[in-house]
Amino acid sequence: MAEITYVRGDATVPSGEGVKVIAHACNGIGGWGKGFVLALSRRWPEPEAAYRAWYRDRAHNDFGPGAVRLVRVEPRVWVANMVGQRGIRRGGQGVPVRYEAVDTALARLADEAVRLGASVHMPRIGCGLAGGKWSRVEPLVAGRPAQRGIAVTVYDHGEGGA
């Protein structure tokens, strides 16, 4: 079992050697425009384009809670778009994060990371705009990729970042 390493930095600039997968949680309503996805889009256009196409064609693919799509952005860097929330935060409707969808997505991510021989890098997924609590997400990360021996690095961005 690998440990989760915590660092201060930018998850769009993953540290270390080898193949890397940057994982993040997306909403299930086709929205891309706030939070960590802005940092991804500033760095690479491919994850947003892939997410929007995946959502647009959702009647004919696996788009839905817990689904994962990997998008290659550099020769040894991939971005994992993981559907882990329903809707976006509005008023008193509760938090959008869906822990069971995050868990399913992390299991699928672990399969892909093993296939690629990759480490996993992420912000505190589901805990920003999705409103989740890291105390609920961290055990899912530990129980999926980390338990499979995959090195996981969680990035806490400094002030003013994404």
N, C-alpha and C positions, 0 to 999 in steps of 0.2 A: 504494500500500500504506500503510495506516495503522499507526501505532505502538501498542504496548501501553503504557498509562500505569499506573504503580503509585502508589497513594495509601494512606495510613493512614486507616481509617474503616470505616463500616458499609455493606456492599453493599446493605442494604435501604433505604438513603437515598442513592440514586444522585445524583451531582453533574452539573451541566451543564444545558443547555437541550435542548428537543426531546423526541421520543419515546425511551423507554429500555426495554431488555429486561434484566431481572436473570436471569442464567443460573446454574443449579446442577445438580450431578449427583445423581441419585436411584439407589436400589438397585432391582433387578428382582424383589424378593420381597414388595413391598407394604408394607414397613416405613417409617414416618415418625415420628421421635421423638427423634433425636439429631443433634447437629451444627448446620449452617447452617439446616436446615429448621425448627428451633425458633425462630430469629430471624424467619424468614418467617412462621411461624404466629402469633407474637406481634403482628406488624404487620397481617397480612391472613389471613382464614380460607379464602379461595378457592383458593390453590395446593394446600393439603392436601386439601381436599374434591375438587378436580379430580383429583389424583393417585390418591386412594383409589377414586374412581369409575372412572377409567381402568384401574387395576389390577383391580378387581372384574369389569369387563366385558372383560378381556383376551382372552377366547376370540373376541370379535367385533370387535376393533380392532387397532391397530398396536403395542400395548404390547410392548416387548422391547428388547434391546440396541440402542442408537443412536437410539431413538425420541425425539421431542420433542413436547411439548404446551405451547402458549402460553396463559396465563391472564391476562386483563386484571384488574388490581387497582386501577387509577386511570385517569382519562381518557387519560393519556399514559405510563403505566407498565404493563408486562407482566412476568410471571414465566415463564421457560422451564423447565419440568420436563423434564430430560434423563436418560434411563436410561443410566447410564454405569458401573454396577458390578453385579456378580453377588454376591448375598448380603451379609452383614455380617461384620465382623471377629470371628473367634473362633479362639482357640488357634493351632494351627500350620497352618491351612488356606490360608495365603497371603493376599495382599492382595485385597480385593474389586474394586478398580478394574479396568476393562477398557479399555485404551487405545484399542483399535480401535472400541469402542462410543462412547467420548468423541469420537473423531475423526469418526465418522459423525454423531453428534449435533451437533457443532460445524458441520459442513457444512450440515445442515438448519437450524440456528440462523441461519447466515449468510444462507440464502435468505429466511428469515422477517424478519430484520433489514433486508435490502435492500427487501423488499416494504413494510415499515412505515416505512422511512426512519429507522431507530432506531440508537442507539448501544447497545453491549453492556456490561453491568456484572456483575462476578462476584467471588466469593472465589476462592482458588486451587482451582478445581474438581478433585475427585478426589484431593486431597492431604490431607484431614483424616482423617475416620474411614475413608474408602475406602483409605487407605494408599499412595496414589500419590506419585510424585516430580514436583515441578514441572519439573525438568529434562527430563522426558518429556512433560509436558502443555503447557508453554509453546510448544514448536514446533508443536503441534497448533492452539493458539489463533492463533499467528502465521500458520500455513498455511491457516487457514479464514477466520474473520471478518476478521482484520486484513489479510490478503492481498486481500480483496475491497473494501478501502477503508473498512471499518466501524471506527469508533473503539471501542476496547476499554479499559475501565478495570478493573484488578484491585485489589481492596481487601484490605489486610492489617489485620485488626481488632486493636485494642489489647489489653492484658492483661485477662483475665477475660471476654472477649467470646465470641460464637458463632463 
